[in-house]
Amino acid sequence: MALFVDLNIVNTTDRKRLQSLIETAAHLGYSTVALNHVVELQGKRQEIAKPTSVSELFPSPPIVQGRSKPIKIVTRLTVIVSDASHCNDLRTTSPHTRLYDIVAVLPKTEKLFHVACMTLDVDLICINVVEKQPYHFRRPSVNGAIERGIYFELAYSPSIKDSTVRRYTISNALSLMQICKGKNIIMSSAAERSLELRGPYDIANLGLLFGLSEGDAKAAVSTNCRAALLHGETRKTAFGVIYTVRKTPAVEEKDEERPLSKRAKTKSD
């Protein structure tokens, strides 16, 4: 049985509404959900709050439908960037950013989209679905993100509320599919109320409308989401490992660069 994931449940101060959302997600068969804290960077320096304590909010999480285990709740930060200085803040990043299980970015311009794909230390890049895409997706940027293990997120709940937004969502999704060919896509709800949540198989069918194949559509609510979570774990623990890994091949490369005659002489000695 596939494990289904929704990486975008909008975090709210209304505790009852949040509990209702989590209960509905568990009833629909989602084994993991992410509480999404959204920050729109405006000033040059803006402090990012610590993630919500999941154990305090949900001392006893609901049991997933069809499984004997309780639903797993993780934390997510989504940063909306509209200026290059915001990217610098996200690179150096406050210590609180690393406390989140998932870090996503919503770039507002083509240049920022390219920077997010190529250099930012994030797990997800959000595709704007509430308005017409203001720029074209470029193959080098998209391929760069895929090579770095970053996933692109399409949120479906805005398209449920408004028919115009639905057209934008489908149009923007199809534009992205032409470049990425269905690779590294996740679909999530961005739900603020329980009524906005849909079952994982319904979302997989919606993926066909977005230009995904049947296999890619199912992966977008299961295996790809789990891979994004794993990418987040790696991001949180990779600092300090990178430099020790880099030094070993550097020595080997030096030896490899030696002329063959000298290498043979060394071995004979």
N, C-alpha and C positions, 0 to 999 in steps of 0.2 A: 504493500500500500504506500502510495506517495505521501510525503510529508509536505503539506502546503503552508506557505508563509505569506503574511501581509506586512511589508516593511514600512507602512505609512498609516498609522492611526494617529490622528492629530491630537496632541496633548492639550488638555484643557484644565482649568482650575475647578470646573464642575465635576466633583468626584463621582457623583451618582451617574452622570452621563458617561464618564470614562469607564466605570465599572460595567455599565450596560453594553458599551461597545465591545469590551473584552469578552463578556459573556456571550454576546452574539457571535463574535469571531470564533470562539470555542465551539459553539453550537453548529456553526457552518462547516467545521472541520479543519480550521487552521491550527497548526501545532505550535506556531511561533508568530508573534506580532511585535512590532516596534512602535514605541511611543515617540512621536515626532515633535521635537521642540524646534520651532522655526524662528530664525533671527535674521532681520534685514539690516545689514551693516550700513551705517550712515556716516558716523564720524570717523576720524582717522584711527582712533583707538576706542574700541568698544569691548567691554568685558562680557564674556560669555558665561552664563550661569551654569552651575553644576547640574548634572542630570537628575531627574526626579528619582527618589528612592522607591524602586518597584516593590520591595518587601514591605514598606510602610503602606503603600497604596493597596496592595493585594497580599495580605498575610496568607490567604489560602486561595490561589488562582483556580478558576473553574476547570473542570475536566473536559478534554477535547472529545467531541462527538465521534464515536466509533473507536476510541482509544481509551486506555485505562490511565493515561498520564495527564497531569495538569498542563495547561497551556504555558508555554515559555514566553516571558515578556522581556524584551531588550530595549535599550534606549537609543535614540537617534537624534542627531543634530543636523538641521538643514540651514545652510547659510545662503542668503540671497545676495549676490554680488553685482554691483552696477558700476564699479570703478576699479581700476588697476590696483590702487592702494589697498583695497579690501583683500585682494589675492595675496599681497605681501603679509597682511595680518594673518591670513589663513595658513601661510607657509610657516611663519615663525610660531604662530598659534599659542593661545594661552594653555596652561596645563589642564584646564577644565575640558578643553576640546578632546583631549586624549582619553577622558573618562567615558566618553560615549562609545557604544558598541558599533554604531554606524555613523559616518560623517558624509553628508551629501552637500552638493553645491548646485545652486540654480543661477547660471550665468545669464546676464541680460543682453550681452552683445556678442558678436562673432569673435572678436579678439579675446574676450574673457572665456568664451567657450573653448577656444584653441588652448589657452593657458591652462584651463581646468583639465582638458584631455591630456596635455603633454607634461605638466609639471606639478599640479597641486596634489597634495597627499590626501586624497579623498577616496571613498568607496563607491559613491553613486554620483551621477550627473543627472539632474532633473531636466526633463524636457517640458517647456512651457506649453500647457494644453488649454489655457483659458483665453488665448488670443492667437492671431495668425503669427506664425513663426517670422520674426523680423529679419532673419538672415538665413542663408543657405548652409546646410551641413556640408563640410568639406571632407573628402575621403582621408587625407593625411591626419586630420584631427581625430576623426572617428577611429581609424585604424590604430592610431597611437594610444588611445584610451583602451581599446580592446587588448592590445599587446601588454598594457600595464595592469590588466585584470580589473579595470573599472567597468561598472555596469550603467546602462542608461535606463532611467525610470519613466514610465508612462503611468499617470494617475487617471483612474476611470470615473471617480465619483462626480467631478465637475460636469462631465458629459451627460450624467443622469439628470442633472438639475435644469439644463438649458440646451435647447436644440442648436443654437448658434455655436455654443462651446463644443457641442458634439461634432460639428463640422470641422472646427479648428483642430480638435483632438485627432480625428481620423486623418485630416490633411497633413498635420505635423508628423504623425506616426508614419504615414506612407512615405513622406520625404526622408525620414530617418532610415526606413527599411531599404530604400533604394541604395543606400550607402553601406549599411552594416549587414545587410542580407539576413536579418533575424538574429545575429549574434549578440550576446551580452545584453539582452533586454530583460527587464523585470517589469511586471505590472502590479500596481498596488492601489489601494482604495483612496487614500487621503480623506478618509471618512471622518466627519465631525459628529454624525449621528448614526445610530444603529440601522436606520432605514436605508442608509447609503451603502451599506455593506452587501456584497453579493458572494455567492458560493464560488469556490475555486474552479469548478467545471464551467460555470457560467462565464467566468473571466477568461478561461482558456478559449471558449467559443468567441468571446469578444476579440481576442487576439487575432483570430482569422480575419476579422473586419479591419484590423490594423495592418494586415499584410504579412502576418506570421504564418508559418507552416503549422500543422497540427502538433508536431513534436516540439517546435520552438515555443508555441503558445503554452503548452503544458509546463515546459521548463521555466517559463517566465513567472510562474507562481509557485515553483518548487525548487528544482536543482539550482537555477541561477540565483535565487534568493539566498539559498544556503551557501553558495560560493561567495556571494557578496558579504555575508556574515563572517565567513572564514577570512576574507580579505581584510575585514575590519579587525579581526583578532591579530592578524599578521602586522597590520599597521600599528596597533597599540604596543606590540612587543618587539618590533623590528629595530627600534632605535638602540644603538650600541652593538648590534650584531653586524650591521652593514660593513663597518670598518674592519672588523676582524676577518670577514669573508673576503674583502677586496685584496688584502695583503698577500695571501697565499698564491693566487694566480699571477700576481705581479712578478714574483720571484721566478716562477716557472717560465713566464714569457721571456724573461731576461736570458735564461738558459737556452730557450728555444731559438732565440735570435742569434746565437753564436754560430760562426761558420762551421760547416760539417767537419772539416779537417781538425779544427780545434776540439770539437766535441769528441771526436774519435781518439785524439791524443790523450785527452783527460781520462777516457775510459781505459786506455791501454796502460796508463800510469797506475 
